[in-house]
Amino acid sequence: MYQFKEISIESYTIEFGHKLNSPLYSKPWLEFIKSWRGLDPVIIQVYLDSKELGYLCGFSKTYLGIRLFGSPLPGCVLPNMGFNLYDTDLVDYPLLLKDAITFLKKTCKYHYISICDMRHTKEMLTEFRFKFDYIGRETYVLDINKSIEDIKKGFSKSYRNYINYFEKNGGRISEDYSEHIIKNHNSQLVDVYNRDGESSPDIINKYRILFNKCLDKKMLLCVKADITNKKDIGSSIYLYGGEWAYFLTNATYSENLNDRPNQSLMWYALQYFNSCGIKQVDLVGPGDYKKYYGGEHRVFYDVIVSKYGLHKIISFARKAYIACVKNRLTNKIVKIFIK
């Protein structure tokens, strides 16, 4: 059986390298979610016969005495987290997950446990020997552990043409880490949601906290697009570290979509990550346009164990909340109650 030990975030000091290959398990990211969402980071060391194998990271929250654990919980920006393991060849993952859930239930006393790890494929689910619910997730992952030329070959012909078009018409991509990009990116997102007929989130405070926690750790790439007669027509923000990068947000003003900055923003980012030794880029979520960058479509699962029907209650509440927030009228009502 595997052994587990919960530690405080203050004593969590691992750095990028062999023991940390993704920013999702980094101390700055955990502190960002804590500050932004008010969730408590949970860090659990994993052992087998006294040999440290890695960590399970996540977040917890208690409502009316009901203890919730999620790796991650809903609303933590990115949908997957799970285990940061040093050497997966030494791990019997189905047994590890079963033992971890037992530890979280019996020792930590959680009533709701959710672990969403990209290892949880449809085939893997059949190997789990315990009762659970699950929710499917989708994403596209780019393998960039190759030459720049081979990465670009993965783009569709139309996307490669858009990059050439943007450059020939005076387009320019540059990095920006100032307060300006936060405010401008928010304005661009408002425009995106408006053209989709939805209410837009206010990301200014979110990104101010993110910049405060992660920027000086060199975990963020923020890029913007300019054209000859106008600056800041679009922008993208990425999280990265170790072997992984994550596509957080991208937005372009409606009036500038035909200038084709989006593909050049992505192309700049992939070249940057390739030079940093990043091996994989998670484009985060579904979206047919993502496959035209050469991404591999992946389906993975959030494994959930809960008491009192909490899974169904939380799932329903989450869907209702998202529907309300997207609707412009109900979004205003939600904000009033939240305040």
C-alpha positions as CSV (number, residue, x, y, z in Angstrom):
1,M,0.0,0.0,0.0
2,Y,1.0,3.6,-0.7
3,Q,1.6,6.0,2.2
4,F,0.7,9.6,2.3
5,K,1.6,12.7,4.4
6,E,-0.1,16.1,4.2
7,I,2.3,19.0,4.4
8,S,1.8,22.8,4.6
9,I,2.4,25.1,1.6
10,E,5.1,26.9,3.6
11,S,7.2,23.7,3.7
12,Y,6.6,23.0,0.0
13,T,9.8,24.0,-1.8
14,I,10.3,21.9,-4.9
15,E,11.6,23.7,-8.0
16,F,11.1,23.0,-11.7
17,G,13.2,20.1,-12.9
18,H,13.0,16.3,-12.3
19,K,10.6,16.7,-9.3
20,L,8.4,19.3,-10.9
21,N,7.5,19.2,-14.6
22,S,4.4,21.3,-14.7
23,P,3.4,24.7,-13.3
24,L,0.1,23.3,-12.0
25,Y,1.9,21.8,-9.0
26,S,4.1,24.8,-8.3
27,K,3.9,26.9,-5.2
28,P,3.2,30.2,-7.0
29,W,0.2,28.6,-8.9
30,L,-1.2,27.2,-5.7
31,E,-0.8,30.5,-4.0
32,F,-2.5,32.3,-6.9
33,I,-5.6,30.0,-6.6
34,K,-5.7,30.6,-2.9
35,S,-5.6,34.3,-3.2
36,W,-8.0,34.5,-6.1
37,R,-10.6,31.9,-5.2
38,G,-10.1,31.7,-1.4
39,L,-9.4,28.0,-1.5
40,D,-7.0,26.2,0.7
41,P,-4.1,24.5,-1.1
42,V,-3.7,20.8,-0.2
43,I,-0.3,19.2,-0.7
44,I,0.1,15.4,0.0
45,Q,3.4,13.6,-0.3
46,V,3.2,10.1,-1.8
47,Y,5.5,7.3,-0.6
48,L,6.0,3.6,-1.3
49,D,8.2,1.7,1.2
50,S,9.6,5.0,2.5
51,K,10.6,6.1,-1.1
52,E,9.1,9.4,-2.1
53,L,7.3,9.1,-5.4
54,G,5.8,12.6,-5.8
55,Y,2.8,14.7,-4.7
56,L,-1.0,15.0,-5.0
57,C,-1.9,18.6,-5.1
58,G,-5.3,20.2,-4.9
59,F,-7.6,22.5,-3.0
60,S,-10.2,22.3,-0.2
61,K,-13.2,24.2,1.0
62,T,-15.6,23.6,3.8
63,Y,-19.3,24.6,3.6
64,L,-21.6,24.1,6.5
65,G,-19.4,21.4,7.8
66,I,-19.1,19.6,4.5
67,R,-15.5,19.1,3.4
68,L,-14.7,19.3,-0.3
69,F,-11.4,18.3,-1.9
70,G,-10.7,18.8,-5.6
71,S,-7.6,18.3,-7.7
72,P,-8.7,20.8,-8.9
73,L,-12.1,22.1,-7.6
74,P,-14.4,23.8,-10.1
75,G,-13.3,27.4,-10.9
76,C,-9.6,26.8,-10.6
77,V,-8.9,28.1,-14.2
78,L,-7.6,24.8,-15.6
79,P,-9.6,21.6,-15.5
80,N,-6.9,19.0,-14.7
81,M,-4.3,18.6,-12.0
82,G,-3.9,15.3,-10.1
83,F,-0.5,13.7,-9.3
84,N,3.0,15.1,-9.8
85,L,5.0,11.8,-9.9
86,Y,8.7,11.5,-10.4
87,D,9.0,8.1,-11.9
88,T,5.7,6.6,-13.2
89,D,7.4,3.3,-14.0
90,L,7.5,2.6,-10.3
91,V,3.8,3.3,-9.8
92,D,0.7,1.0,-10.0
93,Y,-1.6,4.0,-10.8
94,P,-5.0,2.3,-10.2
95,L,-3.8,1.2,-6.8
96,L,-2.3,4.6,-6.0
97,L,-5.5,6.3,-6.8
98,K,-7.6,3.9,-4.7
99,D,-5.2,4.3,-1.7
100,A,-5.1,8.1,-2.1
101,I,-8.9,8.3,-2.1
102,T,-9.0,6.1,1.0
103,F,-6.5,8.5,2.7
104,L,-8.6,11.5,1.8
105,K,-11.8,9.9,3.0
106,K,-10.7,8.3,6.3
107,T,-7.7,10.4,7.4
108,C,-8.6,13.8,6.0
109,K,-12.4,13.3,6.4
110,Y,-13.4,14.7,3.1
111,H,-17.0,14.2,2.0
112,Y,-16.4,15.0,-1.6
113,I,-13.3,14.0,-3.5
114,S,-12.6,14.9,-7.2
115,I,-9.3,14.1,-8.9
116,C,-8.9,15.1,-12.6
117,D,-5.7,13.7,-14.0
118,M,-4.9,13.4,-17.7
119,R,-3.9,9.8,-17.0
120,H,-7.6,9.0,-16.5
121,T,-8.4,7.7,-20.0
122,K,-11.5,5.7,-20.8
123,E,-9.4,2.5,-20.8
124,M,-7.9,3.5,-17.4
125,L,-11.3,3.8,-15.8
126,T,-11.9,0.1,-16.3
127,E,-8.9,-0.7,-14.1
128,F,-10.2,1.2,-11.1
129,R,-11.5,-1.1,-8.4
130,F,-13.7,1.2,-6.3
131,K,-17.1,2.9,-6.8
132,F,-16.9,6.3,-8.4
133,D,-18.6,8.8,-10.7
134,Y,-16.8,10.5,-13.6
135,I,-17.1,13.5,-15.9
136,G,-15.4,13.6,-19.3
137,R,-13.0,16.4,-20.3
138,E,-11.5,17.3,-23.7
139,T,-8.5,19.2,-24.8
140,Y,-5.9,19.4,-27.6
141,V,-2.2,18.9,-26.8
142,L,0.6,20.0,-29.0
143,D,3.9,18.0,-29.0
144,I,6.6,20.7,-29.5
145,N,9.6,18.5,-28.6
146,K,10.7,18.7,-32.2
147,S,12.2,21.2,-34.6
148,I,10.6,24.6,-35.3
149,E,10.1,23.5,-38.9
150,D,8.3,20.3,-37.9
151,I,6.1,22.2,-35.4
152,K,5.0,24.6,-38.2
153,K,4.3,21.7,-40.5
154,G,1.6,20.6,-38.0
155,F,-0.3,23.8,-38.8
156,S,-3.0,23.6,-41.4
157,K,-2.1,25.3,-44.8
158,S,-4.7,28.1,-44.1
159,Y,-3.1,28.8,-40.7
160,R,0.4,29.0,-42.2
161,N,-1.0,31.4,-44.8
162,Y,-2.6,33.6,-42.1
163,I,0.8,33.9,-40.4
164,N,2.4,35.0,-43.7
165,Y,-0.5,37.4,-44.4
166,F,-0.2,39.0,-40.9
167,E,3.6,39.5,-41.4
168,K,3.3,40.8,-44.9
169,N,0.8,43.4,-43.9
170,G,3.0,44.9,-41.2
171,G,1.8,42.8,-38.3
172,R,4.1,42.4,-35.3
173,I,4.0,40.3,-32.2
174,S,5.7,41.4,-29.0
175,E,5.8,40.6,-25.3
176,D,4.1,42.9,-22.7
177,Y,4.0,42.3,-19.0
178,S,2.6,45.7,-17.9
179,E,-0.7,46.7,-16.4
180,H,-1.7,47.8,-19.8
181,I,-1.9,44.3,-21.2
182,I,-4.2,43.2,-18.4
183,K,-6.7,46.1,-19.0
184,N,-6.5,45.7,-22.8
185,H,-6.9,42.0,-22.7
186,N,-10.0,42.4,-20.6
187,S,-11.4,44.9,-23.2
188,Q,-10.7,42.4,-25.9
189,L,-12.4,39.6,-24.0
190,V,-15.5,41.8,-23.4
191,D,-15.7,42.3,-27.2
192,V,-15.4,38.5,-27.8
193,Y,-18.2,37.7,-25.4
194,N,-20.3,40.5,-26.8
195,R,-20.1,39.1,-30.3
196,D,-21.2,35.7,-28.9
197,G,-24.1,37.3,-27.1
198,E,-22.8,36.3,-23.6
199,S,-21.8,38.2,-20.5
200,S,-18.0,38.6,-20.1
201,P,-16.0,37.9,-16.9
202,D,-14.0,40.7,-15.4
203,I,-10.5,39.3,-15.5
204,I,-8.6,42.4,-14.3
205,N,-8.3,41.4,-10.6
206,K,-7.7,37.8,-11.6
207,Y,-4.7,38.6,-13.7
208,R,-3.3,41.2,-11.3
209,I,-3.1,38.4,-8.7
210,L,-1.7,36.0,-11.3
211,F,1.0,38.5,-12.3
212,N,1.8,39.2,-8.6
213,K,2.3,35.5,-7.8
214,C,3.9,34.1,-11.1
215,L,5.4,36.9,-13.2
216,D,8.7,37.2,-11.3
217,K,9.0,33.4,-11.3
218,K,9.1,33.5,-15.1
219,M,6.0,31.4,-15.4
220,L,3.9,33.6,-17.7
221,L,4.2,34.5,-21.4
222,C,2.1,37.5,-22.4
223,V,2.0,38.5,-26.0
224,K,0.2,41.2,-28.0
225,A,-0.4,41.9,-31.7
226,D,0.0,45.2,-33.5
227,I,-0.6,46.2,-37.1
228,T,0.7,49.2,-39.0
229,N,-2.2,51.6,-38.2
230,K,-3.3,50.2,-34.8
231,K,-1.7,48.8,-31.7
232,D,-3.0,46.1,-29.3
233,I,-5.5,44.5,-31.6
234,G,-5.2,41.1,-29.9
235,S,-3.3,39.3,-27.1
236,S,-2.7,35.9,-25.5
237,I,-1.6,34.8,-22.0
238,Y,0.1,31.5,-21.2
239,L,1.3,29.7,-18.1
240,Y,4.4,27.6,-18.4
241,G,7.1,25.7,-16.4
242,G,9.1,22.5,-16.5
243,E,7.9,20.5,-19.6
244,W,4.4,22.0,-19.9
245,A,2.7,25.2,-21.1
246,Y,-1.0,26.0,-20.8
247,F,-3.1,28.3,-23.1
248,L,-5.0,30.5,-20.6
249,T,-6.8,33.1,-22.7
250,N,-6.7,34.7,-26.2
251,A,-8.8,37.6,-27.5
252,T,-8.9,39.8,-30.6
253,Y,-11.1,42.8,-31.3
254,S,-13.9,41.9,-33.8
255,E,-12.9,44.7,-36.2
256,N,-9.4,43.1,-36.5
257,L,-10.2,39.5,-37.0
258,N,-9.6,39.7,-40.7
259,D,-6.0,41.0,-39.9
260,R,-5.4,37.4,-38.7
261,P,-3.4,38.0,-35.5
262,N,-4.4,34.9,-33.6
263,Q,-2.3,32.4,-35.6
264,S,0.7,34.6,-35.3
265,L,0.2,35.0,-31.5
266,M,0.2,31.2,-31.2
267,W,3.2,30.8,-33.5
268,Y,5.2,33.3,-31.4
269,A,4.3,31.4,-28.3
270,L,5.3,28.0,-29.6
271,Q,8.7,29.2,-30.8
272,Y,9.2,30.8,-27.4
273,F,8.3,27.6,-25.5
274,N,10.4,25.4,-27.8
275,S,13.4,27.6,-27.0
276,C,12.7,27.2,-23.3
277,G,12.7,23.4,-23.4
278,I,8.9,23.1,-23.1
279,K,7.8,19.7,-24.6
280,Q,4.0,19.9,-24.6
281,V,1.4,22.7,-24.8
282,D,-2.1,22.1,-23.5
283,L,-4.5,24.2,-25.5
284,V,-7.0,23.7,-22.7
285,G,-10.5,22.5,-23.7
286,P,-12.3,21.6,-26.8
287,G,-12.6,23.7,-30.0
288,D,-12.3,22.6,-33.5
289,Y,-9.9,25.5,-34.4
290,K,-7.3,24.0,-32.1
291,K,-6.8,20.9,-34.2
292,Y,-5.5,23.2,-37.0
293,Y,-2.4,23.9,-34.9
294,G,-1.6,20.2,-35.1
295,G,-2.9,19.3,-31.7
296,E,-3.8,15.8,-30.6
297,H,-7.3,15.5,-29.3
298,R,-7.4,13.9,-25.8
299,V,-10.3,12.8,-23.7
300,F,-9.7,12.3,-20.0
301,Y,-11.9,12.0,-16.9
302,D,-12.6,13.6,-13.6
303,V,-13.0,10.8,-11.0
304,I,-15.3,11.7,-8.2
305,V,-16.1,9.9,-4.9
306,S,-18.7,11.6,-2.6
307,K,-21.3,11.1,0.1
308,Y,-24.9,12.4,0.4
309,G,-25.3,12.8,-3.4
310,L,-22.8,15.7,-3.4
311,H,-21.6,14.9,-6.8
312,K,-25.0,15.5,-8.4
313,I,-25.7,18.6,-6.3
314,I,-22.4,20.2,-7.2
315,S,-22.6,19.3,-10.8
316,F,-26.1,20.8,-11.1
317,A,-25.1,23.9,-9.2
318,R,-22.0,24.3,-11.4
319,K,-24.0,24.1,-14.6
320,A,-26.6,26.5,-13.3
321,Y,-24.0,29.0,-12.2
322,I,-22.2,28.9,-15.6
323,A,-25.6,29.4,-17.4
324,C,-26.4,32.4,-15.2
325,V,-23.0,34.0,-15.6
326,K,-23.1,33.7,-19.4
327,N,-26.5,35.3,-19.5
328,R,-26.2,39.1,-19.3
329,L,-29.3,39.7,-17.2
330,T,-28.8,36.9,-14.7
331,N,-25.1,37.7,-14.5
332,K,-25.9,41.1,-13.1
333,I,-28.2,39.4,-10.5
334,V,-25.5,36.9,-9.6
335,K,-23.0,39.7,-9.0
336,I,-25.4,41.5,-6.7
337,F,-25.8,38.4,-4.5
338,I,-22.1,37.6,-4.5
339,K,-21.3,41.1,-3.3
